[in-house]
Amino acid sequence: MFYPYCTVNDLTEIVHTPLNSAGQTLVHIEEPSDIYCFKTMDCLISTYVVSNVIGFTPDEVAYWVDFCRHNAGILLNCAKQGGIANADYI
């Protein structure tokens, strides 16, 4: 199951899983692409291990890992509470 986190101006969607037993959440990033239909990647917070990269350049991957690092606190709180729509606090 994935919970929505945000959609950015270029229609990139960021979603995340519930918090796992190790206190981590998997962030999935999906961006529309003319070549791939969608560029995708996953980033595991709190280790920031990247997987399942399709279509993103190394610079784009670095950008999204940085995004995950800067939003980790909010993403972990949302994952713990069942998504941003259910969060009592962020």
TIZA-668054 format. One line per 10 residues: number of its first residue (from 0); their letters; for each residue y, z, x of N, C-alpha, C, O. Coordinates in steps of 0.05 Angstrom, whole numbers. Example, Ala and Ser with C-alpha at 12.3 -4.5 7.8 and 13.67 -1.06 7.14 Angstrom:
0	as	-114 156 264 -90 156 246 -66 156 264 -66 169 285 | -45 142 257 -21 143 273 1 157 258 23 161 268
This chain:
0	mfypyctvnd	-23 0 17 0 0 0 25 0 18 26 14 38 | 45 -15 10 70 -16 24 93 -9 5 93 -16 -18 | 112 6 16 136 14 1 159 -3 12 161 -7 36 | 176 -13 -6 200 -28 3 219 -9 18 223 14 9 | 231 -19 39 252 -4 53 279 -18 50 298 -6 40 | 281 -44 58 306 -58 54 302 -88 57 281 -97 67 | 321 -103 47 323 -132 51 350 -137 64 371 -128 55 | 349 -151 87 374 -156 101 386 -183 93 373 -198 78 | 410 -190 102 424 -214 92 409 -240 94 413 -258 77 | 392 -243 115 378 -269 118 351 -269 102 334 -285 107
10	lteivhtpln	349 -250 83 325 -247 66 301 -236 80 279 -237 70 | 305 -224 104 283 -210 117 276 -185 102 294 -170 94 | 251 -181 96 241 -158 81 228 -138 101 213 -146 118 | 235 -113 98 223 -91 113 210 -72 94 222 -61 76 | 184 -68 98 168 -50 82 152 -32 100 150 -37 124 | 141 -10 89 126 9 106 103 21 90 103 21 65 | 84 32 105 61 46 92 68 75 88 88 85 98 | 52 89 72 54 118 70 49 130 98 37 118 115 | 58 155 102 52 169 127 22 173 130 9 182 111 | 12 167 154 -17 172 158 -22 200 168 -3 215 172
20	sagqtlvhie	-47 207 173 -54 234 181 -42 241 209 -40 265 216 | -36 221 225 -24 225 251 7 227 250 20 230 271 | 18 225 226 47 227 223 61 201 230 84 201 238 | 48 179 227 59 153 233 61 135 208 47 140 188 | 78 115 209 80 95 188 80 68 201 92 64 222 | 68 49 188 68 21 197 90 6 183 91 5 158 | 108 -6 199 130 -21 187 123 -51 189 116 -60 211 | 124 -65 167 118 -93 166 144 -108 161 160 -101 143 | 150 -128 178 174 -144 176 167 -173 170 150 -184 183 | 180 -184 150 174 -211 142 200 -227 137 217 -218 122
30	epsdiycfkt	203 -249 151 227 -265 150 220 -294 142 202 -306 154 | 234 -305 123 229 -333 115 233 -352 139 250 -348 156 | 216 -373 140 217 -392 162 209 -419 152 190 -422 137 | 224 -440 161 217 -467 154 191 -476 167 176 -492 155 | 185 -466 190 162 -474 205 137 -459 196 116 -472 192 | 139 -432 194 115 -416 189 113 -407 160 94 -393 153 | 132 -414 144 135 -403 116 146 -375 118 168 -370 107 | 133 -357 132 143 -331 139 136 -324 167 114 -328 176 | 156 -313 182 151 -300 207 144 -271 201 158 -259 184 | 124 -260 214 117 -232 208 111 -217 233 105 -228 254
40	mdclistyvv	113 -191 231 105 -172 252 102 -144 241 113 -138 221 | 86 -128 255 83 -100 248 91 -83 272 87 -91 295 | 103 -60 266 111 -41 286 103 -13 277 111 -4 255 | 87 1 293 77 28 286 97 48 296 103 50 320 | 109 64 278 126 85 285 110 111 285 99 118 264 | 106 124 306 124 132 326 117 122 354 130 130 374 | 97 105 357 90 95 383 104 69 389 106 61 413 | 114 55 369 127 29 371 109 7 383 119 -11 397 | 84 10 377 65 -11 385 68 -34 365 68 -30 341 | 71 -58 375 76 -82 359 49 -97 356 34 -99 375
50	snvigftpde	44 -108 332 20 -123 327 25 -145 307 46 -145 293 | 6 -163 304 7 -184 284 33 -201 284 44 -207 263 | 42 -208 308 67 -223 310 61 -253 305 44 -265 319 | 74 -264 286 72 -293 280 100 -304 277 115 -297 259 | 108 -322 296 133 -337 294 157 -324 307 176 -338 313 | 157 -298 311 180 -285 323 180 -290 353 159 -290 366 | 204 -295 364 207 -297 393 206 -269 406 210 -250 392 | 202 -267 432 203 -241 445 230 -227 440 230 -202 437 | 252 -241 440 278 -228 435 280 -218 406 291 -196 402 | 269 -233 387 269 -223 360 251 -199 356 258 -180 342
60	vaywvdfcrh	228 -199 370 210 -176 369 225 -151 380 224 -130 368 | 238 -154 402 254 -132 414 275 -122 395 280 -98 393 | 288 -141 381 309 -133 362 297 -116 339 308 -95 332 | 274 -124 329 262 -109 307 250 -83 316 249 -64 300 | 240 -82 340 230 -56 350 254 -37 353 252 -13 346 | 277 -47 362 301 -31 364 310 -22 336 318 1 333 | 308 -39 317 314 -32 289 296 -9 280 305 10 268 | 270 -11 286 251 10 279 258 37 292 257 58 280 | 266 35 318 273 60 332 298 73 319 299 97 316 | 318 57 312 342 68 301 338 77 272 354 94 262
70	nagillncak	318 68 258 314 76 230 289 93 227 281 99 205 | 277 102 250 252 117 249 254 142 232 236 148 217 | 275 157 235 278 182 220 277 177 190 263 191 175 | 292 158 181 293 151 152 266 140 143 256 148 122 | 255 122 159 229 110 151 207 131 150 191 130 131 | 206 150 168 186 171 167 190 189 143 171 197 130 | 215 196 137 221 213 114 212 198 88 201 211 70 | 219 173 86 211 157 63 181 155 60 170 157 39 | 167 150 83 138 148 83 125 174 74 105 174 60 | 137 196 82 126 222 75 130 228 45 113 242 33
80	qggianadyi	151 217 33 157 223 5 148 202 -15 155 203 -38 | 134 182 -5 124 161 -24 143 138 -28 144 127 -50 | 159 132 -8 177 109 -10 206 118 -17 210 140 -26 | 225 100 -11 253 107 -14 260 112 -44 278 128 -50 | 246 99 -62 251 102 -91 243 130 -100 254 140 -120 | 225 143 -87 215 170 -94 227 192 -77 222 216 -82 | 243 185 -57 253 205 -38 273 224 -51 292 215 -63 | 269 249 -47 289 269 -55 311 271 -35 334 277 -43 | 305 266 -10 325 266 11 317 245 32 294 237 33 | 337 236 47 331 216 67 340 227 94 337 214 115
